[in-house]
Amino acid sequence: MSEIENMENIEMIAEELTDDQMSEVSGGVFRPLPEKEGFLVYQVQYRDALSRIARKYNTTVYRIMKANPKIKDANRIYTGQYIYIPMA
């Protein structure tokens, strides 16, 4: 699968998610995300950055952001937050 086809698949899956399926704070606690084929559900750890997570999982910040449309600023992720990591 080409990189462009892969990005289109990531965008289609992300668009299918409802707001209830996105990781949001509820009473100060992040809710886990449902599992999705082709993605790892990752819980952000203290001092994590998207660039560090991307290197760890051999992907890019761009691909992580495409898989997580609620992340508007790559520099604003929070300890305990759940995000999708594209695995292909």
C-alpha positions in Angstrom: 0.0 0.0 0.0 1.4 3.4 -0.9 1.9 6.2 1.6 -0.9 8.2 0.0 -3.4 5.2 0.1 -2.4 4.6 3.7 -3.0 8.3 4.7 -6.4 8.1 3.0 -7.3 5.0 5.0 -6.2 6.8 8.2 -8.4 9.8 7.4 -11.4 7.6 6.5 -11.2 5.7 9.8 -10.7 8.9 11.8 -13.7 10.5 10.2 -15.9 7.5 11.2 -15.2 8.1 14.8 -18.0 9.8 16.8 -17.2 12.3 19.5 -18.0 9.6 22.1 -15.2 7.5 20.7 -12.6 10.2 20.9 -10.4 10.5 24.0 -11.7 13.4 26.0 -11.5 14.5 29.6 -14.5 13.5 31.8 -14.1 14.6 35.4 -10.4 15.0 35.0 -9.9 11.4 33.6 -9.3 10.5 30.0 -11.5 7.8 28.6 -9.9 4.9 26.7 -10.4 4.8 22.9 -12.1 1.8 21.2 -9.7 -0.5 19.4 -9.4 0.0 15.6 -7.8 -2.3 13.1 -4.4 -1.0 12.0 -4.0 1.2 15.1 -2.4 0.9 18.5 -4.3 2.7 21.3 -1.5 4.5 23.3 -1.8 6.3 26.6 0.4 9.4 26.7 3.0 9.2 29.4 4.6 12.0 31.5 7.1 14.0 29.3 5.9 12.3 26.0 5.8 14.4 22.8 4.3 13.4 19.5 7.7 13.4 17.9 9.1 11.0 20.5 6.0 8.7 20.2 6.3 8.8 16.4 10.0 7.7 16.6 9.2 5.0 19.0 6.5 3.5 16.7 8.3 4.2 13.4 5.7 6.7 12.1 5.4 10.4 11.8 3.8 13.2 13.8 1.7 14.0 10.7 0.3 10.5 10.5 -0.5 10.5 14.3 -2.3 13.8 13.9 -4.3 12.6 10.9 -5.4 9.5 13.0 -6.3 11.8 15.9 -8.3 14.8 14.4 -9.0 16.2 17.9 -5.3 17.0 18.3 -5.1 20.5 16.8 -1.6 21.3 18.1 1.2 18.7 18.0 2.7 20.4 21.1 -0.5 20.0 23.2 -1.0 16.4 24.3 -1.6 15.5 27.9 -0.4 12.8 30.3 -3.1 10.1 30.5 -4.6 11.0 27.1 -5.3 8.2 24.7 -4.3 8.5 21.1 -4.3 6.3 18.0 -0.9 5.3 16.6 -1.0 4.1 12.9 0.7 0.8 12.7 1.1 0.2 8.9 
